[in-house]
Amino acid sequence: MTAEGARGGAVRVLIVDDHPVVRRGLRTMLEGETWVDGVLEAATCAEAVGIASTEPVGVVAMDVALPDGDGVEATRRIVQGRPETRVLMVTMTDDEDVVGRALRAGARGYVLKDTDPDVIVDALRTVAGGGLVLGPRVGPQMLTSLRRQPVELPPPFDRLTPRERDILRRLAGGDTNARIARHFGLSEKTVRNQLSAVFAKLGVADRVQAALLARDAGLTG
C-alpha cells in the first residue's frame, strides 16, 4: 500500500506528541475527515521514525520538544528515508531559528499548537496535498529568509561544490557532456574532469549510477 492509503487519495496521518491529550484531541478531529485513511500515534522521536519507515504514512503532525530528542531531527530522518511523506510541525515553539531549521530539514509547514484546531486540520490537509503552510503567527519573512540560505543537502551530496552539484543536476536531467559544457560555457574535458570528481565523492562508478542516486535524492534540474 502506498502513502495515499486505501481510500482513493486518502492518507494516513501520524501524530507525534508526548502529551496523550494532544494526540487524542487531534485524532478525534482527523478521524472525521474524508481525506484521512487512518491515524497513527507516536510519543517519541524513535517511535515516529520507526512508524514512518514501516507504515504508509502520508503526513506527519510533528512536535519539536520530545522526550528523547528533537522533532526537527526526527523530521530530517523521516524525509530522508521517505521523501514522499510530508511533515507539518505542530508545536508551542515560535522561535524563528527553529522554524528555519524545521523547514530546511524538510518540513512542509509550521503551525503553533494554540492555533484554532480547524486551522491545524486544514494545514495538515494542505501539506498532505503537497502545499506549504506557515501558521498565522509564524513570521512571514521566514520564507524570504529561507530562499536566501543554502539548502542543506544530505550526505554524500553535501561534499559536492556548487558547480559540481549544478553539473550533476544537468546529468540527472539527461544532458550529455557536450550539452552540459555548452550550458556552462566549459570545455567537454573540464566537464569530464568535474564528473570524475563527482563520481569519486558519491562513491559511484559511472554517470548512470550518479544520475540514479541524484534522482532518488530529488537533485534534478
N, C-alpha and C positions, 0 to 999 in steps of 0.2 A: 504494500500500500504506500502511496506517495503522501507527502505532507498535505496534499489537498484533501485527504480524507475520503471517506466512502460516499458522502452525500453531495454529489455534483458541485464541486468548488468549495465546499465547506472545509474548514481546517480545524486541527486540534490546537488547543491553547494550553500552554504550560505557565502556571502561576508560580513564581519563585519569591517567597517571602517567609521570614521566620515567625511571623505572627499568624496563628491559625485563624483568628477573627478576620484579618485582612483577606486571607485566602478564601475563607468561607463566603464572605460578602461578595467578592468579585466573582467567585464561581457561581453563586446564585444568580447574579445578573447575566453572566455569559451563557448559562445553560438554557436561557430562554431565547437566545439569538439564533436565527435560522442559518447564519453563516458559520456557526460553531458546530463542529462534529464531535467534540468531546473536550473535557477539561482535565488536565493532569496537574499535580501539585508537587512542589519541592520546597524544602525549608533551608537548604544549604547549597553552596556552590557545587559541591561534589555531586549532590543529588541532581541538580539542574543539568550539569554537563552529562552525567550518566544517562538521564532520561532522554535528553535531546539527541544523544548519539545512538540510541537504540529504538526510539519511538518516532513515528512520523509526525513531528511537531511542526505546525505551520507558523505559529507566532508565540513569542515568549513575553510575559509581563515580568520584568526583572527588577528586583530591589537592588540597591547599591550596597548597603551595610548588611552583611550576612554573617552568621556565627563563625564560619570557617574561612572567610576571606572577602574579597571584593567582587561585587556583581559585575563590575566593568571587565575584570579579567575573565570571569566566567563567560561573559558575552563574547569576548575575543575568542575564547576556546570553542564556543558553540558555533560561531560564524565561520571560523576556520575549518571546523570539522564538517559542518553542514551549511554551506553558503546559501542554500535556499530557505533556511529558517530565518525569519525576521524577528528582531528583538525591540521591544519598547521598554525603556526604563520607566519604572513607576516607583517613585521614591520621595522622601522628605527633603533630600539634599538638593539645594538650588545653586550650589557653588558652580561658577562658570567653568572652572578648571575641570571639575568632574563631568559637567555636560560635554565639554570638548573631548575629554578622554573617552567618554562613552561613545560618542558619535564616530570618533576616529577608530575605535575598536570594532565598529560595525553595527552599532545600534541604529535603528531607523527612526527613532523618536525618543522624546524625553518629556514626561509629564510629572507633576507633583501629586502626591497621594491625596492632598486636600482639594484637588480639582473635583468638580462635580462628577459623580460616578458615571453618569451617562456620557460625559465627555471622554472619560477614560475608555469606556467600551467603544465609542466611536473611533478613538485614536487607535485602539487595537485593530479594529476592522480596517482602517486606512492603511496601517502598517502591514497587515496581512495581505492587502491587495497591492503592495509594492510602493506605497506612498511614504512620505517623510512627514513627521509631526513634531512640532515643538509646542509645548503647552503654553497657555496664555501668559504665564508668569516667568517663562524661560526667555532670557534676553534675546530679542530679535536680531541683535548684532552678532549672535553666535554663528549663524551660517556664513555671514560675510567673513568673520574671523577664520572659520574653518577653511574657506576657499583660499585664504592666503597662506595656509600652513601646509607643509608637505604631508602627503599621505604616508602612513606607516605601513610598509609592506612586510608580509610575513617572511621568515627565512625560507629559502636562501635568497629570495629576491631583494632583500634589504642590503645584500652585498654588492649589488649592481650600481654602477654610476648612472646618473640621469640619462646620459647619451646611450648607454648600454640598454637601459630599460626602454627607451624610445625605439631603438633598433629591434629589440625583442618583440615589442608590440607590433611593429610592421611585419616581422617574420610570422608571428602568430596569426596575423590577418591575411597571410597568404602571399606576401610580396616576395619576389625573387631578390637576390643580392643586387642585381642591376637596378631594379626599381627602388630598393632601399637607398642605394648610392645616389640615384638621381634626386630622390626626395630630400636628402640631407646635404646634397652638394659634395659628396665624398667620392673617392675612388672605390672601385669594387675591391681592390686589395685591402683598403682600410676597413671596409665592411667585413671582409672575411676575417681580418685580424680581430676586429671587435667581437665578432660572433664566436671566435675561438676562445676569447676571454670569457664570454658569457657562458659557453658550454662548460668551461672549467669550473666557474663559480657555482653553476647549477648542478654540477656532477652528472651531466648527460653526455652522450656520445655524439649526437648529431642534431640537425635542425628539426627533425620530426619529433624527437623526444622533447626538445626545448619548446616547440610550439604546443605540444600536448600539455606540458607542465604549465606553461603560461596561460593557456585557455582554461585549465582546471582552476587556476587562481584568479580568473577574471581579468587577466592582464592582456587585454586585446585592444587594438587601435580602433 
